[in-house]
């Protein structure tokens, strides 16, 4: 189960994965223009970066119902409150002045993410600082088609015409609670005398 940096670490892992694969793709297809992979916020959707970019935009975080609660977390130094499972919803978008380039890059990004349905711990823990995820943890990544209404709501934030995009969900990212459950005190035995009523 992951620390409270799990959301940021998952987003960074997606960018790292696409960046690493982009270097291989650039060598395989030298006709493609050079592009970058960036983590976007809402304001960047309104004014996309100049040049050719694949953006990763976290547009929603919700409580995950994909898995049942696993109960209390037992750490090396005691028991903690149950971890919170969340789903992270991403929009992956190809930005370019050329429609052909945008579509080719979006197809490439979809292919990379389809080939990696589970983000391994080694990639999740490339986030700076101490490891965020346990050694046996992974994050499941799934294609998540958006309804026209949801897609419209996302692009309303951008205040511009929609660009070619694909939507994904990173499911059941479990964020650890840091609240430790203290054990109860010693139980004392007490004898109670019951008064007898009139016979």
Backbone as ProteinMPNN parsed JSONL, in Angstrom:
{"seq_chain_A": "XXXXXXXXXXXXXXXXXXXXXXXXXXXXXXXXXXXXXXXXXXXXXXXXXXXXXXXXXXXXXXXXXXXXXXXXXXXXXXXXXXXXXXXXXXXXXXXXXXXXXXXXXXXXXXXXXXXXXXXXXXXXXXXXXXXXXXXXXXXXXXXXXXXXXXXXXXXXXXXXXXXXXXXXXXXXXXXXXXXXXXXXXXXXXXXXXXXXXXX", "coords_chain_A": {"N_chain_A": [[0.829, -1.186, 0.0], [0.436, 2.28, -0.669], [2.12, 5.436, 0.027], [1.016, 8.829, 0.855], [1.883, 10.106, -1.389], [1.154, 8.759, -3.607], [-0.594, 9.419, -5.749], [0.737, 11.467, -7.18], [3.044, 10.021, -7.808], [2.071, 7.984, -9.476], [1.154, 9.462, -11.683], [3.597, 10.571, -12.527], [4.889, 8.212, -13.23], [3.497, 7.401, -15.524], [4.254, 9.428, -17.318], [7.03, 8.997, -17.356], [7.142, 6.409, -18.446], [6.016, 6.763, -21.046], [7.848, 8.611, -22.045], [10.265, 7.176, -22.075], [9.651, 5.195, -23.963], [9.225, 6.834, -26.16], [11.711, 7.613, -27.037], [12.69, 5.276, -28.18], [10.823, 4.959, -30.248], [11.312, 7.226, -31.786], [13.778, 6.627, -32.879], [13.086, 4.424, -34.4], [11.294, 5.478, -36.258], [12.31, 7.853, -38.046], [11.062, 9.884, -39.476], [9.123, 11.066, -37.983], [8.443, 14.091, -36.198], [10.393, 15.597, -33.53], [9.221, 15.058, -30.246], [7.763, 15.792, -26.998], [6.865, 14.518, -23.728], [4.534, 15.479, -21.37], [3.292, 16.36, -18.102], [0.182, 17.697, -17.551], [-1.753, 20.524, -16.322], [-5.01, 22.019, -15.747], [-4.87, 24.696, -16.659], [-2.872, 24.558, -18.549], [-4.072, 23.155, -20.563], [-5.629, 25.107, -21.636], [-3.782, 26.791, -22.814], [-1.842, 25.244, -24.681], [1.494, 23.855, -24.759], [3.961, 25.099, -26.996], [4.902, 23.458, -30.042], [5.389, 19.897, -30.542], [3.63, 17.723, -28.598], [2.863, 15.2, -26.206], [0.392, 15.096, -23.904], [-0.342, 14.405, -20.463], [-3.047, 14.376, -18.512], [-4.484, 14.654, -15.424], [-7.708, 14.432, -14.673], [-9.705, 13.708, -12.933], [-10.293, 12.376, -9.666], [-11.405, 9.648, -7.892], [-13.263, 7.704, -5.456], [-12.422, 4.336, -5.297], [-14.267, 1.537, -6.384], [-13.62, -0.847, -7.268], [-12.336, -2.883, -5.915], [-12.808, -4.777, -2.939], [-12.729, -3.544, 0.449], [-9.733, -4.065, 2.164], [-9.471, -4.136, 4.841], [-7.884, -3.395, 8.025], [-4.582, -1.983, 7.991], [-1.602, -3.637, 8.586], [1.341, -2.769, 9.888], [4.961, -2.885, 10.338], [5.38, -1.784, 12.81], [2.96, -1.838, 14.122], [-0.696, -1.584, 14.017], [-2.76, 0.05, 11.604], [-5.282, 2.413, 10.508], [-7.602, 1.5, 7.871], [-6.474, 1.525, 4.452], [-7.056, 3.942, 1.812], [-8.658, 3.346, -1.18], [-8.258, 4.671, -4.394], [-9.371, 5.791, -7.652], [-7.695, 6.942, -10.504], [-8.189, 9.21, -13.026], [-7.284, 9.793, -16.313], [-6.482, 11.916, -19.106], [-5.055, 11.484, -22.164], [-3.379, 13.274, -24.559], [-2.613, 14.27, -27.896], [-0.696, 16.841, -29.198], [-0.225, 18.976, -31.876], [0.688, 20.989, -34.713], [0.064, 19.747, -37.012], [-2.374, 17.649, -38.332], [-1.956, 15.021, -39.166], [0.414, 14.306, -37.8], [-0.464, 14.541, -35.114], [-2.397, 12.508, -34.987], [-0.882, 10.233, -35.582], [0.881, 10.207, -33.402], [-0.902, 9.966, -31.26], [-1.941, 7.443, -31.771], [0.406, 5.99, -31.392], [0.872, 6.46, -28.612], [-1.406, 5.244, -27.48], [-0.894, 2.615, -28.199], [1.452, 2.068, -26.703], [0.484, 2.33, -24.044], [-1.476, 0.367, -24.064], [0.114, -1.879, -24.274], [1.133, -1.967, -21.77], [-0.526, -2.866, -19.412], [-0.334, -3.027, -16.708], [1.284, -1.073, -14.388], [4.51, -1.398, -13.303], [6.088, -1.831, -10.037], [8.731, -0.942, -10.013], [8.747, 1.17, -11.828], [6.836, 2.876, -10.747], [8.111, 3.655, -8.443], [10.077, 5.413, -9.256], [9.689, 7.963, -8.619], [10.865, 10.932, -7.045], [12.652, 10.769, -3.916], [11.95, 8.764, -0.967], [10.855, 5.311, -1.454], [7.538, 5.018, -2.745], [5.591, 3.081, -3.149], [4.919, -0.28, -1.986], [7.033, -3.195, -2.395], [5.6, -5.271, -3.599], [3.506, -4.091, -4.883], [1.426, -2.929, -7.565], [0.009, -0.965, -10.258], [-3.024, -1.01, -11.904], [-3.821, -0.286, -15.238], [-6.297, 0.94, -17.304], [-8.151, 1.245, -20.36], [-10.581, 3.76, -20.656], [-13.406, 4.565, -21.946], [-14.915, 7.709, -22.545], [-18.094, 9.22, -21.982], [-20.042, 11.304, -24.197], [-20.924, 13.517, -22.805], [-19.186, 13.623, -20.551], [-16.772, 13.982, -21.898], [-17.228, 16.445, -23.089], [-17.399, 18.034, -20.775], [-14.766, 17.899, -19.817], [-13.358, 19.205, -21.877], [-14.508, 21.688, -21.732], [-13.131, 22.887, -19.714], [-10.775, 23.43, -20.994], [-11.484, 25.407, -22.734], [-11.39, 25.485, -25.509], [-11.263, 24.01, -28.821], [-11.639, 20.468, -28.948], [-8.843, 18.259, -28.796], [-7.216, 15.417, -30.397], [-7.616, 12.618, -28.346], [-7.214, 10.165, -25.678], [-8.694, 8.286, -23.054], [-7.927, 7.102, -19.778], [-7.929, 4.933, -16.87], [-6.342, 4.61, -13.794], [-6.511, 2.087, -11.649], [-7.716, 1.55, -8.308], [-5.643, 2.62, -6.602], [-4.024, 2.473, -3.666], [-4.004, 4.409, -0.83], [-2.13, 4.822, 2.015], [-3.212, 5.007, 5.428], [-2.054, 7.058, 8.07], [-2.767, 6.929, 10.64], [-2.402, 5.45, 13.63], [-3.643, 2.618, 15.298], [-4.117, 2.359, 18.588], [-3.544, -0.135, 21.054], [-5.913, -1.538, 23.404], [-6.164, -0.932, 26.989], [-5.081, -2.864, 29.896], [-7.364, -5.349, 30.816], [-9.394, -5.279, 33.627], [-10.533, -7.387, 36.203], [-13.691, -7.572, 37.686], [-15.73, -8.089, 40.472], [-19.154, -8.435, 40.911], [-21.801, -7.926, 43.125], [-25.011, -9.169, 43.471], [-27.946, -7.79, 44.558], [-30.396, -9.221, 46.609], [-33.888, -9.458, 46.348], [-36.961, -9.041, 48.243], [-38.144, -12.09, 49.679]], "CA_chain_A": [[0.0, 0.0, 0.0], [1.3, 3.414, -0.979], [2.054, 6.625, 0.86], [0.146, 9.874, 0.308], [2.445, 10.611, -2.653], [0.827, 7.77, -4.633], [-1.205, 10.05, -6.926], [1.813, 12.113, -7.94], [3.965, 8.992, -8.302], [1.424, 7.304, -10.597], [1.202, 10.394, -12.826], [4.99, 10.644, -12.98], [5.232, 6.936, -13.865], [2.949, 7.429, -16.884], [5.121, 10.299, -18.122], [8.314, 8.304, -17.497], [6.958, 5.282, -19.359], [5.851, 7.268, -22.409], [9.104, 9.26, -22.457], [11.247, 6.125, -22.388], [9.261, 4.566, -25.224], [9.309, 7.812, -27.251], [13.087, 7.589, -27.549], [12.789, 4.111, -29.065], [9.993, 5.215, -31.423], [11.988, 8.242, -32.596], [14.83, 5.937, -33.629], [12.454, 3.511, -35.351], [10.616, 6.248, -37.295], [12.97, 9.166, -38.08], [10.23, 10.877, -40.145], [8.324, 11.766, -36.984], [9.141, 15.216, -35.568], [10.739, 15.382, -32.123], [8.133, 15.433, -29.352], [7.989, 15.613, -25.57], [5.733, 14.041, -22.936], [4.438, 16.388, -20.223], [2.153, 16.314, -17.201], [-0.552, 18.96, -17.722], [-2.825, 20.988, -15.46], [-6.11, 22.595, -16.525], [-4.469, 25.937, -17.323], [-2.055, 24.234, -19.718], [-4.983, 22.769, -21.636], [-6.111, 26.343, -22.245], [-2.692, 27.286, -23.657], [-0.891, 24.142, -24.827], [2.884, 24.166, -25.056], [4.318, 25.143, -28.42], [5.615, 22.288, -30.53], [4.699, 18.605, -30.59], [3.589, 17.272, -27.198], [1.873, 14.27, -25.671], [0.108, 15.536, -22.537], [-1.021, 13.501, -19.534], [-3.833, 15.29, -17.682], [-5.321, 14.02, -14.409], [-8.892, 15.285, -14.628], [-10.631, 13.327, -11.865], [-9.893, 11.371, -8.679], [-12.628, 9.169, -7.241], [-13.157, 6.533, -4.597], [-12.469, 3.116, -6.101], [-15.172, 0.469, -5.961], [-13.183, -2.019, -8.033], [-11.93, -3.943, -5.004], [-13.356, -4.639, -1.597], [-11.807, -3.056, 1.466], [-8.897, -5.131, 2.707], [-9.413, -4.047, 6.296], [-6.821, -2.606, 8.631], [-3.223, -2.219, 7.508], [-0.699, -4.038, 9.662], [2.719, -2.406, 9.601], [5.972, -3.515, 11.191], [5.32, -1.216, 14.155], [1.609, -1.812, 14.664], [-1.861, -1.622, 13.133], [-3.22, 1.37, 11.199], [-6.585, 2.442, 9.866], [-7.613, 0.953, 6.509], [-6.027, 2.408, 3.378], [-8.118, 4.472, 0.96], [-8.416, 3.039, -2.593], [-8.771, 5.701, -5.303], [-9.179, 5.641, -9.096], [-7.143, 8.157, -11.109], [-8.69, 9.293, -14.399], [-6.35, 10.581, -17.121], [-6.703, 12.185, -20.529], [-3.788, 11.533, -22.896], [-3.693, 14.071, -25.74], [-1.515, 14.572, -28.824], [-0.754, 18.24, -29.643], [0.668, 19.29, -32.994], [0.083, 21.819, -35.753], [-0.273, 18.86, -38.126], [-3.352, 16.617, -37.971], [-1.326, 13.717, -39.396], [1.347, 14.047, -36.693], [-1.257, 14.332, -33.897], [-3.042, 11.203, -35.025], [0.152, 9.197, -35.499], [1.401, 10.161, -32.042], [-1.927, 9.433, -30.377], [-1.932, 6.001, -31.997], [1.598, 5.448, -30.73], [0.671, 6.499, -27.159], [-2.387, 4.213, -27.158], [-0.214, 1.327, -28.328], [2.357, 1.904, -25.55], [-0.309, 2.115, -22.832], [-2.126, -0.93, -24.214], [1.132, -2.902, -24.031], [1.532, -1.914, -20.358], [-1.774, -2.783, -18.635], [0.013, -2.938, -15.286], [2.493, -0.278, -14.168], [5.261, -2.132, -12.275], [6.588, -1.087, -8.877], [10.006, -0.305, -10.35], [8.463, 2.44, -12.5], [6.105, 3.723, -9.803], [9.042, 4.155, -7.426], [11.087, 6.339, -9.792], [9.354, 9.272, -8.063], [11.944, 11.359, -6.133], [12.482, 10.535, -2.481], [11.851, 7.374, -0.535], [9.859, 4.569, -2.232], [6.141, 5.352, -2.462], [4.815, 1.847, -3.175], [5.572, -1.488, -1.499], [7.666, -3.983, -3.454], [4.647, -6.16, -4.268], [2.38, -3.299, -5.396], [1.371, -2.497, -8.958], [-1.198, -0.193, -10.561], [-3.685, -1.477, -13.121], [-4.162, 0.817, -16.135], [-7.324, 0.473, -18.232], [-8.829, 2.193, -21.259], [-11.865, 4.159, -20.084], [-14.111, 5.446, -22.886], [-15.718, 8.76, -21.936], [-19.347, 9.577, -22.635], [-19.955, 12.617, -24.843], [-21.102, 14.532, -21.762], [-17.93, 13.728, -19.789], [-15.758, 14.553, -22.775], [-17.559, 17.873, -23.211], [-17.045, 18.689, -19.51], [-13.302, 18.027, -19.752], [-12.884, 20.219, -22.817], [-14.977, 22.993, -21.287], [-12.016, 23.425, -18.934], [-9.753, 23.917, -21.922], [-12.017, 26.584, -23.449], [-10.976, 25.45, -26.91], [-11.714, 22.796, -29.493], [-11.014, 19.25, -28.458], [-7.731, 17.675, -29.548], [-7.289, 13.95, -30.353], [-7.303, 12.177, -26.982], [-7.662, 8.868, -25.179], [-8.863, 8.376, -21.605], [-7.512, 5.91, -19.035], [-8.089, 4.968, -15.417], [-5.429, 3.824, -12.961], [-7.505, 1.607, -10.689], [-7.486, 1.085, -6.937], [-4.373, 3.054, -6.003], [-4.348, 2.477, -2.236], [-3.228, 5.387, -0.067], [-2.05, 4.405, 3.415], [-3.527, 5.88, 6.555], [-0.952, 7.179, 9.023], [-3.349, 6.916, 11.982], [-2.128, 4.173, 14.268], [-4.655, 2.179, 16.257], [-3.475, 1.951, 19.831], [-4.2, -1.254, 21.72], [-6.632, -1.21, 24.638], [-5.441, -1.168, 28.241], [-5.273, -4.161, 30.531], [-8.714, -5.539, 31.312], [-9.422, -5.63, 35.039], [-11.669, -8.22, 36.573], [-14.47, -6.954, 38.752], [-16.811, -8.928, 40.987], [-20.372, -7.683, 41.203], [-22.747, -8.635, 43.984], [-26.389, -8.885, 43.095], [-28.797, -7.707, 45.75], [-31.582, -10.077, 46.578], [-35.138, -8.794, 46.718], [-37.741, -9.75, 49.286], [-38.541, -13.438, 49.3]], "C_chain_A": [[0.87, 1.244, 0.0], [1.124, 4.566, 0.001], [1.164, 7.67, 0.193], [0.72, 10.54, -0.94], [2.074, 9.708, -3.837], [0.234, 8.388, -5.889], [-0.133, 10.676, -7.806], [2.762, 11.085, -8.54], [3.373, 8.241, -9.495], [1.446, 8.175, -11.846], [2.608, 10.463, -13.405], [5.409, 9.361, -13.696], [4.697, 6.87, -15.293], [3.824, 8.268, -17.808], [6.459, 9.618, -18.384], [8.225, 7.177, -18.515], [6.84, 5.749, -20.813], [7.123, 7.926, -22.923], [10.137, 8.233, -22.87], [10.929, 5.469, -23.725], [9.378, 5.527, -26.402], [10.711, 7.837, -27.868], [13.284, 6.421, -28.507], [12.012, 4.352, -30.37], [10.652, 6.218, -32.357], [13.095, 7.617, -33.437], [14.235, 5.041, -34.713], [11.795, 4.252, -36.512], [11.195, 7.664, -37.34], [12.151, 10.253, -38.783], [9.333, 11.644, -39.169], [9.106, 12.952, -36.414], [9.428, 14.909, -34.099], [9.574, 15.853, -31.247], [8.534, 15.181, -27.906], [6.72, 15.059, -24.928], [5.699, 14.872, -21.667], [3.181, 16.127, -19.408], [1.474, 17.675, -17.243], [-1.496, 19.226, -16.558], [-3.881, 21.648, -16.353], [-5.675, 23.843, -17.287], [-3.605, 25.675, -18.549], [-2.905, 23.718, -20.873], [-5.511, 24.005, -22.358], [-5.07, 26.958, -23.17], [-1.644, 26.197, -23.774], [0.506, 24.635, -25.17], [3.117, 24.19, -26.561], [5.06, 23.869, -28.802], [4.739, 21.046, -30.511], [4.795, 17.972, -29.2], [2.531, 16.185, -27.017], [1.638, 14.714, -24.231], [-0.63, 14.456, -21.765], [-1.709, 14.393, -18.505], [-4.715, 14.5, -16.719], [-6.548, 14.902, -14.209], [-9.879, 14.9, -13.536], [-10.004, 12.279, -10.967], [-11.162, 10.952, -7.956], [-12.35, 7.961, -6.373], [-13.333, 5.273, -5.434], [-13.453, 2.117, -5.506], [-14.794, -0.842, -6.66], [-12.823, -3.189, -7.126], [-12.541, -3.703, -3.636], [-12.272, -4.152, -0.636], [-11.027, -4.227, 2.058], [-8.747, -5.042, 4.221], [-8.233, -3.228, 6.771], [-5.466, -2.976, 8.048], [-2.328, -2.542, 8.693], [0.731, -3.746, 9.231], [3.672, -3.096, 10.56], [5.879, -3.028, 12.634], [3.898, -1.099, 14.699], [0.538, -1.832, 13.599], [-2.36, -0.207, 12.876], [-4.63, 1.276, 10.624], [-6.484, 1.945, 8.427], [-7.158, 1.995, 5.487], [-7.212, 2.812, 2.501], [-7.816, 4.138, -0.501], [-9.044, 4.11, -3.492], [-8.502, 5.309, -6.75], [-8.724, 6.982, -9.653], [-7.509, 8.169, -12.592], [-7.838, 10.278, -15.212], [-6.863, 10.778, -18.547], [-5.328, 12.33, -21.175], [-4.063, 12.167, -24.255], [-2.445, 14.316, -26.574], [-1.714, 15.99, -29.361], [0.253, 18.461, -30.758], [-0.073, 20.205, -33.963], [-0.349, 21.009, -36.951], [-1.239, 17.776, -37.647], [-2.749, 15.224, -38.123], [-0.405, 13.347, -38.236], [0.585, 13.76, -35.406], [-1.846, 12.931, -33.868], [-2.033, 10.065, -34.937], [0.679, 9.059, -34.075], [0.371, 9.634, -31.052], [-2.014, 7.91, -30.532], [-0.752, 5.324, -31.335], [1.398, 5.383, -29.217], [-0.318, 5.422, -26.714], [-1.743, 2.833, -27.203], [0.693, 1.049, -27.128], [1.558, 1.583, -24.292], [-1.053, 0.79, -22.875], [-1.165, -2.074, -23.926], [1.573, -2.95, -22.578], [0.274, -1.791, -19.497], [-1.554, -2.713, -17.129], [1.312, -2.158, -15.161], [3.274, -0.94, -13.032], [5.784, -1.217, -11.16], [7.862, -0.334, -9.21], [9.799, 1.041, -11.023], [7.733, 3.405, -11.566], [7.047, 4.362, -8.787], [10.218, 4.949, -8.001], [10.82, 7.754, -9.316], [10.416, 9.663, -7.039], [11.615, 11.105, -4.666], [12.418, 9.057, -2.158], [10.776, 6.65, -1.342], [8.437, 4.873, -1.772], [5.304, 4.081, -2.323], [5.623, 0.701, -2.578], [6.094, -2.294, -2.68], [6.682, -4.85, -4.235], [3.447, -5.413, -4.844], [2.549, -2.944, -6.864], [0.1, -1.685, -9.144], [-1.743, -0.665, -11.898], [-4.132, -0.266, -13.945], [-5.121, 0.306, -17.204], [-7.815, 1.605, -19.126], [-10.203, 2.486, -20.66], [-12.572, 5.102, -21.054], [-14.985, 6.457, -22.139], [-17.023, 8.937, -22.7], [-19.166, 10.954, -23.272], [-20.089, 13.74, -23.816], [-19.825, 14.734, -20.967], [-16.839, 14.376, -20.629], [-15.975, 16.057, -22.955], [-17.143, 18.627, -21.955], [-15.541, 18.9, -19.393], [-12.82, 19.153, -20.654], [-13.457, 21.597, -22.544], [-13.908, 23.689, -20.456], [-10.993, 24.061, -19.854], [-10.19, 25.178, -22.655], [-11.53, 26.641, -24.891], [-11.485, 24.163, -27.538], [-10.927, 21.593, -29.01], [-9.907, 18.785, -29.391], [-7.853, 16.151, -29.468], [-6.792, 13.426, -29.007], [-7.767, 10.753, -26.74], [-7.719, 8.964, -23.658], [-8.566, 7.031, -20.947], [-7.831, 6.076, -17.56], [-7.046, 4.059, -14.785], [-6.252, 3.391, -11.751], [-6.925, 1.216, -9.344], [-6.076, 1.379, -6.436], [-4.648, 3.264, -4.522], [-3.411, 3.414, -1.478], [-3.292, 5.018, 1.414], [-2.572, 5.461, 4.37], [-2.321, 5.901, 7.482], [-1.463, 7.187, 10.47], [-3.202, 5.521, 12.574], [-3.222, 3.856, 15.287], [-3.938, 1.66, 17.492], [-4.267, 0.812, 20.467], [-4.899, -0.804, 22.992], [-5.796, -1.51, 25.876], [-5.736, -2.556, 28.797], [-6.693, -4.24, 31.089], [-8.665, -5.967, 32.769], [-10.685, -6.441, 35.337], [-12.397, -7.584, 37.746], [-15.604, -7.893, 39.158], [-17.996, -8.043, 41.341], [-21.294, -8.528, 42.07], [-24.141, -8.189, 43.601], [-27.257, -8.891, 44.358], [-30.031, -8.573, 45.562], [-32.811, -9.278, 47.025], [-35.862, -9.573, 47.811], [-38.209, -11.118, 48.782], [-40.028, -13.638, 49.435]], "O_chain_A": [[1.937, 1.252, 0.614], [0.119, 4.659, 0.706], [0.625, 7.44, -0.889], [0.1, 11.449, -1.491], [2.609, 9.867, -4.935], [0.528, 7.928, -6.992], [-0.093, 10.45, -9.016], [3.234, 11.26, -9.664], [4.1, 7.898, -10.428], [1.723, 7.688, -12.942], [2.792, 10.418, -14.621], [6.186, 9.404, -14.65], [5.368, 6.341, -16.179], [4.102, 7.873, -18.94], [6.967, 9.655, -19.505], [9.119, 7.006, -19.345], [7.487, 5.196, -21.702], [7.445, 7.814, -24.106], [10.808, 8.391, -23.89], [11.829, 5.215, -24.526], [9.607, 5.09, -27.53], [10.869, 8.055, -29.069], [13.962, 6.556, -29.526], [12.478, 3.999, -31.454], [10.567, 6.084, -33.577], [13.324, 8.029, -34.575], [14.796, 4.908, -35.801], [11.736, 3.731, -37.625], [10.634, 8.579, -36.737], [12.504, 11.429, -38.7], [8.845, 12.73, -39.483], [10.307, 12.834, -36.17], [8.774, 14.056, -33.499], [9.01, 16.922, -31.481], [9.495, 14.467, -27.619], [5.637, 15.122, -25.511], [6.701, 14.971, -20.96], [2.146, 15.729, -19.942], [2.115, 18.697, -16.998], [-1.975, 18.305, -15.898], [-3.676, 21.815, -17.555], [-6.068, 24.032, -18.438], [-3.6, 26.473, -19.486], [-2.508, 23.828, -22.033], [-5.806, 23.953, -23.552], [-5.412, 27.57, -24.182], [-0.653, 26.217, -23.045], [0.68, 25.686, -25.787], [2.538, 23.397, -27.304], [5.761, 23.276, -27.981], [3.512, 21.131, -30.469], [5.888, 17.72, -28.692], [1.449, 16.247, -27.601], [2.566, 14.714, -23.422], [-1.428, 13.7, -22.319], [-1.05, 15.079, -17.725], [-5.596, 13.758, -17.152], [-6.448, 15.992, -13.644], [-10.794, 15.666, -13.233], [-9.277, 11.401, -11.432], [-11.909, 11.797, -7.463], [-11.336, 7.282, -6.531], [-14.293, 5.162, -6.197], [-13.474, 1.88, -4.298], [-15.551, -1.812, -6.641], [-12.98, -4.348, -7.51], [-12.762, -2.561, -3.232], [-11.076, -4.323, -0.874], [-11.606, -5.255, 2.408], [-7.975, -5.795, 4.814], [-7.651, -2.458, 6.007], [-5.228, -4.121, 7.662], [-2.3, -1.81, 9.682], [1.264, -4.389, 8.328], [3.249, -3.8, 11.477], [6.242, -3.745, 13.566], [3.658, -0.341, 15.639], [0.819, -2.067, 12.423], [-2.39, 0.63, 13.778], [-5.107, 0.189, 10.296], [-5.406, 1.967, 7.834], [-7.423, 3.187, 5.637], [-8.231, 2.124, 2.451], [-6.804, 4.604, -1.025], [-10.23, 4.416, -3.361], [-7.544, 4.596, -7.047], [-9.287, 8.026, -9.325], [-7.173, 7.239, -13.326], [-7.694, 11.443, -14.841], [-7.568, 9.938, -19.105], [-4.536, 13.188, -20.786], [-4.884, 11.661, -25.02], [-1.36, 14.54, -26.038], [-2.769, 16.307, -29.911], [1.439, 18.168, -30.604], [-1.302, 20.197, -34.027], [-1.055, 21.519, -37.821], [-0.959, 17.07, -36.678], [-3.002, 14.344, -37.299], [-0.434, 12.218, -37.747], [0.941, 12.836, -34.675], [-1.797, 12.25, -32.844], [-2.294, 9.049, -34.293], [0.9, 7.949, -33.591], [0.726, 8.931, -30.106], [-2.144, 7.184, -29.547], [-0.875, 4.229, -30.786], [1.717, 4.369, -28.597], [-0.105, 4.762, -25.697], [-2.011, 1.985, -26.351], [0.706, -0.061, -26.598], [1.912, 0.665, -23.551], [-1.244, 0.153, -21.839], [-1.566, -3.113, -23.401], [2.302, -3.859, -22.18], [0.026, -0.735, -18.914], [-2.466, -2.384, -16.371], [2.325, -2.53, -15.754], [2.766, -1.039, -11.915], [5.901, -0.003, -11.328], [8.059, 0.788, -8.746], [10.588, 1.963, -10.816], [7.983, 4.61, -11.593], [6.807, 5.478, -8.326], [11.232, 5.14, -7.329], [11.62, 8.655, -9.569], [10.834, 8.823, -6.242], [10.466, 11.212, -4.237], [12.785, 8.21, -2.972], [9.87, 7.297, -1.867], [8.163, 4.972, -0.576], [4.411, 4.012, -1.479], [6.852, 0.697, -2.647], [5.661, -2.107, -3.817], [6.91, -5.134, -5.411], [2.469, -6.041, -5.25], [3.655, -2.693, -7.341], [-0.787, -1.71, -8.291], [-1.024, -0.715, -12.896], [-4.744, 0.662, -13.417], [-4.807, -0.641, -17.925], [-7.885, 2.762, -18.712], [-10.901, 1.577, -20.212], [-12.361, 6.313, -20.996], [-15.707, 6.095, -21.21], [-17.052, 8.817, -23.925], [-18.24, 11.684, -22.921], [-19.449, 14.784, -23.941], [-19.413, 15.869, -20.728], [-16.079, 15.212, -20.141], [-15.022, 16.836, -22.971], [-16.599, 19.728, -22.042], [-15.089, 19.946, -18.928], [-11.979, 19.96, -20.256], [-12.947, 22.587, -23.07], [-13.785, 24.914, -20.48], [-10.416, 25.101, -19.536], [-9.351, 25.933, -23.145], [-11.286, 27.722, -25.428], [-12.072, 23.323, -26.855], [-9.736, 21.673, -28.708], [-10.014, 18.898, -30.612], [-8.521, 15.637, -28.57], [-5.684, 13.749, -28.578], [-8.588, 10.207, -27.477], [-6.894, 9.64, -23.043], [-8.902, 5.972, -21.476], [-7.983, 7.19, -17.059], [-6.881, 2.904, -15.178], [-6.643, 4.219, -10.929], [-5.837, 0.651, -9.236], [-5.398, 0.495, -5.911], [-5.427, 4.146, -4.159], [-2.192, 3.239, -1.483], [-4.374, 4.914, 1.992], [-2.395, 6.659, 4.148], [-1.647, 4.886, 7.659], [-0.697, 7.419, 11.406], [-3.79, 4.552, 12.093], [-3.661, 4.727, 16.038], [-3.239, 0.648, 17.441], [-5.498, 0.794, 20.426], [-4.517, 0.201, 23.591], [-4.826, -2.264, 25.805], [-6.532, -3.314, 28.242], [-7.164, -3.313, 31.749], [-7.965, -6.921, 33.11], [-11.754, -6.191, 34.779], [-11.767, -7.11, 38.691], [-16.335, -8.417, 38.317], [-17.838, -7.016, 42.001], [-21.535, -9.701, 41.782], [-24.415, -7.001, 43.431], [-27.288, -9.864, 45.112], [-30.616, -8.633, 44.481], [-32.744, -8.511, 47.985], [-35.41, -10.635, 48.239], [-38.608, -11.277, 47.628], [-40.532, -14.726, 49.154]]}, "name": "protein", "num_of_chains": 1, "seq": "XXXXXXXXXXXXXXXXXXXXXXXXXXXXXXXXXXXXXXXXXXXXXXXXXXXXXXXXXXXXXXXXXXXXXXXXXXXXXXXXXXXXXXXXXXXXXXXXXXXXXXXXXXXXXXXXXXXXXXXXXXXXXXXXXXXXXXXXXXXXXXXXXXXXXXXXXXXXXXXXXXXXXXXXXXXXXXXXXXXXXXXXXXXXXXXXXXXXXXX"}
